Amino acid sequence: MANIRKEMEGLVLEEKLIFDRSRPGKKAYSLPKSDVPETPLNEMLPEGLLRDTIQDFPEVSEVDAVRHFTRLSTWNYGVDSGFYPLGSCTMKYNPKVNENMSRLPGFAQTHPYQGDDLSQGVLRLMFELSEYLGEIGGMHSVTLAPAAGAHGELTGMSIIRAHHERAGNPRSKVIVPDSAHGTNPATTATAGYAPIEIKSNERGCTDPRAVEALMDEQVAGIMLTNPNTLGLFEENIVEIARIVHSKGGLVYCDGANLNAVMGVARFGDLGVDVMHFNLHKTFATPHGGGGPGAGPVGVVEKLAPFLPIPTVEKNDNGYYLNYDRPLSIGQIIGFAGNFGVMIKAYCWIRSLGPDGIAAATKNAVLNANYILARLKGHYHLPFDRVCKHECVFSDAYQLKHGVTTMDIAKRLMDYGMHPPTNYFPLIVKDAIMIEPTESEDKASIDNYIDAMIAIANEAQADPDLVKSAPHKTKLSRLDEVQAARKPVLRWKKED
Ligand SMILES: *Cc1c(COP(=O)(O)O)cnc(C)c1O
């Protein structure tokens, strides 16, 4: 424990509600006295648009407001404050230069109604980004329109349905392995198909024989997550694609975790017909920030006519948005998608280049395997084989001392570190899923591993210490069930 570098401890800023800072008459501005006559608001605006005074509205100075929100911000842990190894989420550091580019006035102040002729730069960026993603995924055409990964899945499955409908039978079922992301069966059902589950084999992968046994002319296709939610590469994907195609089905690949394969393997080359990308994981937009995302979808040539409108195209007059596509599944979002996210992805891809993209993948995979190798023996490893960008352990060793995955996660906070993903994927009991990403260096990864090992030792020597953690946070264990069921969202003035 002595060597572990604690990056945060002992400086916890206390902060009450902003209402407690309120003093009657305090203001956050000072302006010179107006030298023109004042017009009351109700003479300028209709009654219905004016609100009543808000009771107990806080009255604070500028410094009160700034301190209040700055202090609160220190209670939040983000990827800019430290290592954030949340498996499946790719919480990596994204270079700030991409944010700056997305705020360039020419981009930020563009308007979707300004017309193609005044939007040539914007359209060119979208056109080229689609081409780059097509190259990375091995796909013929890419739409940038979907706003998220799950939205991309629904777009992709709607395209698969449109293809089958045109062939005369939409079909009724879709195969979804149990190692697929939870959004996959949900998407399948939303697209009007019955999901049929396949259990993973002892290597944590989808068994081609199981697919073969289920595959018939009523199956529209398969939805594979690759790498799957165990962080493992679906090693039989080529064989699975052959089986699905032999009965006229299509292969959807959930590529949300592309930072484990991009630049090294291309889904299009492996027999995939439709895939989505999560720009807000792999491609330079922070994930989990609650802001906009983008889940572009790539398709093989025969599915290109079904892509949502508008598509970004190019002719002799320049770039344009094409709404005239009779076979399209239609429009799936306002205008053409979340453009700010596209700018960041474009800049990131251009700044790394092909070699940099492949290097990011290799570093992400190397980092995860390094963690796997060093923690093996300290934590139970349900699938002991080379992983991709994340590794999955469980609490099976610690449970002998009554220490659970949740306890381990809470204890990590005493070391000033963010816990990994807990209890996901569901197919591993009490999973602990760690995803370091390519953006961490060896020192920070070693530090995390040392803390995890220290906790494994504590679980043996002093289980109560771990079970009662965290000890050094502002609040210790919260009643999470109560907080979710009965959230208290309104401030009430104390009597
Ligand atoms: C994150 C993720 C999704 C869902 O993406 P959202 O943008 O959150 O909708 C789908 N599949 C996998 C494998 C993911 O990791």
The ligand as a Gaussian input file, in Angstrom:
#p B3LYP/6-31G(d) Opt

LIG

0 1
 C      -22.071000       1.611000     -25.600000
 C      -22.498000       0.478000     -26.411000
 C      -23.720000       0.516000     -27.119000
 C      -24.731000       1.626000     -26.999000
 O      -24.274000       2.872000     -27.386000
 P      -25.096000       4.181000     -26.956000
 O      -24.455000       5.288000     -27.680000
 O      -24.991000       4.286000     -25.473000
 O      -26.526000       3.975000     -27.393000
 C      -24.024000      -0.566000     -27.909000
 N      -23.209000      -1.629000     -27.984000
 C      -22.048000      -1.701000     -27.319000
 C      -21.169000      -2.905000     -27.459000
 C      -21.653000      -0.662000     -26.496000
 O      -20.500000      -0.740000     -25.817000

